[in-house]
Amino acid sequence: MGDRFSAVMQFGISRIGVWLKVRHGRRRTAEVAKECGCGDSSGGYRVVQRLEAQAK
């Protein structure tokens, strides 16, 4: 899925965990991305976007 997704998984944060932090924890994607080792906020945003697309 890409390097940023791999970085998220490498640090043990599941996609569901990222989604929960962003959508229900009202955390900024930049904070979540930094926490899981992504270079910028787009990594966290893409995880959330892909997960929501799969749920449809």
C-alpha positions, -999 to 999 in steps of 0.1 A, spaced: 0 0 0 29 23 2 57 34 25 36 55 48 12 27 54 41 4 61 55 29 86 22 30 104 21 -8 107 58 -10 117 51 10 148 22 -12 158 -6 12 153 -35 -5 135 -54 13 107 -85 11 130 -65 28 158 -54 56 134 -91 60 123 -103 61 159 -78 87 169 -86 109 140 -123 106 137 -135 99 172 -105 111 193 -106 143 174 -68 143 170 -52 160 141 -38 137 113 -5 155 117 -3 144 153 -12 108 146 12 107 116 40 120 137 32 95 165 34 66 141 65 77 123 50 90 90 68 120 75 38 143 73 1 144 79 -7 128 45 3 94 58 -23 94 85 -49 110 62 -44 83 36 -48 55 61 -81 70 72 -92 77 36 -85 41 25 -102 25 55 -133 45 49 -133 37 12 -131 -1 21 -160 2 45 -184 15 18 
